C-alpha cells in the first residue's frame, strides 16, 4: 500500500487508515486474499472507503471506491 501511495499521491486514490480491503482479484475471504498477495504479481484490490462499510452492512457489501491497479512505468506519473 505504501508503494501505491508513493506512486500515485493523488489524495482521492491514496489508500488511507480506515479503508477496508474487501476483495483482491477474485478472492473475498481473508485466506484467499492472502494467497493472492503471496502468489500473484498483479493485484486488483477493491476497498471500501473509511465510513462506507457501516452503512453497507445492512445490505450486500459493495465497494464504492476505484479499483487500484498499479502500473509499472519508468518515468511517468499517475
Beta strands, then each sheet from edge to edge (+ up, - down):
strand 1: 20-24
strand 2: 45-48
sheet 1: 1+ 2-
end
